Amino acid sequence: MDYKKTLNLPKTAFPMKANLVKNEPEILEKWEKLNLYQLIRRSSEGRKRYMFHDGPPYANGHIHMGTAFNKILKDIIIKSRQMAGFDTPYVPGWDCHGLPIEHKVDTELGNRKLEMSQVEIRQYCRKYAEKFIEIQRDEFKRLGVLGEWEKP
């Protein structure tokens, strides 16, 4: 028996599958073309300002569930304040100093670090952090987080 025919479900053109592999890039491209964040900024001009100071993530690797959860919760606050009538800019940032980055670089370099000067190690740390700023920026965009991504 075909049980599908026994169900009283509404008729809709809305797809039952999200098909994110195909749809996500299209949605992100559409937002980019629309310059969605700047449209929101312009529509907020003159409203009372709501500032959310975000403790930045370390630029020491791909985002993980904790990073994503943290960023999404903060994005919900920012967007809800925007929808409540405030002017809520979001300027992202990254923590590019300290032990988390140094640890990752130490692990990556291994014994090669012994042959490098302190300046070379610092330069390597900078390049490492810059690489992960770009990667994390794209990962946060994929989560739907809007902000001043080109002017962090």
Backbone hydrogen bonds, N-H to C=O, Kabsch-Sander energy under -0.5 kcal/mol:
donor,donor_aa,acceptor,acceptor_aa,energy
3,Y,1,M,-1.1
5,K,2,D,-1.1
6,T,3,Y,-1.2
7,L,3,Y,-0.5
7,L,4,K,-1.0
9,L,7,L,-1.1
12,T,10,P,-0.5
22,K,19,N,-1.0
23,N,19,N,-2.8
24,E,20,L,-2.2
26,E,22,K,-0.9
27,I,23,N,-2.7
28,L,24,E,-2.6
29,E,25,P,-2.3
30,K,26,E,-2.2
31,W,27,I,-2.5
32,E,28,L,-2.1
33,K,29,E,-2.7
34,L,30,K,-2.6
35,N,31,W,-0.9
35,N,32,E,-0.5
36,L,31,W,-2.2
39,L,35,N,-2.0
40,I,36,L,-2.3
41,R,37,Y,-2.4
42,R,38,Q,-2.6
43,S,39,L,-2.1
44,S,40,I,-0.9
44,S,41,R,-0.9
45,E,42,R,-1.1
47,R,44,S,-2.2
50,Y,87,D,-2.7
53,H,51,M,-0.5
54,D,52,F,-0.8
55,G,53,H,-0.5
59,A,95,D,-1.9
60,N,58,Y,-1.4
68,A,64,H,-2.9
69,F,65,M,-2.8
70,N,66,G,-2.4
71,K,67,T,-2.6
72,I,68,A,-2.8
73,L,69,F,-2.3
74,K,70,N,-1.9
75,D,71,K,-2.3
76,I,72,I,-2.2
77,I,73,L,-1.7
78,I,74,K,-2.4
79,K,75,D,-2.8
80,S,76,I,-2.5
81,R,77,I,-2.2
82,Q,78,I,-2.0
83,M,79,K,-2.5
84,A,80,S,-1.2
85,G,82,Q,-1.6
86,F,81,R,-2.1
87,D,48,K,-2.8
88,T,86,F,-0.8
95,D,57,P,-2.8
96,C,94,W,-0.8
101,I,98,G,-0.5
102,E,98,G,-2.0
103,H,99,L,-3.4
104,K,100,P,-1.7
105,V,101,I,-2.6
106,D,102,E,-3.0
107,T,103,H,-2.4
108,E,104,K,-2.4
109,L,105,V,-3.1
110,G,106,D,-2.5
112,R,109,L,-1.8
113,K,110,G,-1.3
114,L,111,N,-1.3
115,E,112,R,-1.3
116,M,113,K,-1.6
121,I,117,S,-2.2
122,R,118,Q,-2.5
123,Q,119,V,-2.6
124,Y,120,E,-2.2
125,C,121,I,-2.5
126,R,122,R,-2.4
127,K,123,Q,-2.4
128,Y,124,Y,-2.6
129,A,125,C,-2.7
130,E,126,R,-2.7
131,K,127,K,-2.3
132,F,128,Y,-1.9
133,I,129,A,-1.8
134,E,130,E,-1.7
135,I,131,K,-1.9
136,Q,132,F,-2.7
137,R,133,I,-2.5
138,D,134,E,-1.9
139,E,135,I,-2.2
140,F,136,Q,-3.0
141,K,137,R,-2.3
142,R,138,D,-2.1
143,L,139,E,-0.9
143,L,140,F,-0.5
144,G,141,K,-1.8
145,V,140,F,-1.9
148,E,90,Y,-2.5
149,W,147,G,-2.1
151,K,148,E,-1.2
